[in-house]
Amino acid sequence: MKDDKRGKATLVQALGIERAREQAQILARQAIKHLDVFDKKANHLRTLAEFVVTRRS
């Protein structure tokens, strides 16, 4: 909302809410996959990536 009031473009405006959510999920899955090399050491980051795309305000 703050960006909208300032006339700034956002990803949600460009893609629409559903497509932006899909894109966020794709990027989170990619990020999680890249963390595989760190084994269990990256579990907190994996959890955080999942939280960011599944949380509701």
C-alpha positions in Angstrom: 0.0 0.0 0.0 2.8 2.4 0.8 4.4 1.8 -2.6 1.0 2.3 -4.3 0.6 5.7 -2.6 4.0 6.7 -3.9 3.3 5.5 -7.4 5.9 2.8 -7.3 5.5 -0.3 -9.4 5.3 -3.6 -7.5 5.6 -7.2 -8.5 2.0 -7.9 -7.5 0.8 -5.0 -9.7 2.8 -6.3 -12.6 1.9 -10.0 -12.3 -1.3 -10.0 -10.3 -1.6 -11.6 -6.9 -1.9 -15.3 -8.0 1.0 -15.1 -10.4 3.2 -13.2 -7.8 2.4 -16.0 -5.3 3.3 -18.7 -7.8 6.6 -16.9 -8.6 7.4 -16.6 -4.9 6.8 -20.3 -4.4 9.0 -21.1 -7.4 11.8 -19.0 -6.1 11.5 -20.4 -2.6 11.8 -23.9 -4.0 14.8 -23.0 -6.0 16.5 -21.4 -2.9 15.7 -24.4 -0.8 17.2 -26.7 -3.4 20.4 -24.6 -3.5 20.7 -25.1 0.2 21.1 -28.9 -0.2 24.9 -28.6 -0.2 24.7 -27.3 3.4 22.7 -30.4 4.7 21.1 -29.8 8.1 23.1 -26.6 8.7 20.6 -24.8 6.5 17.4 -26.0 8.1 16.6 -22.6 9.6 16.9 -21.0 6.2 14.7 -23.7 4.6 12.1 -23.1 7.3 12.3 -19.3 6.7 11.8 -19.7 3.0 8.7 -21.8 3.5 7.4 -19.4 6.1 7.8 -16.4 3.8 5.7 -17.9 1.0 3.0 -19.5 3.2 2.4 -16.8 5.8 -0.8 -14.7 5.7 -0.7 -11.1 7.0 
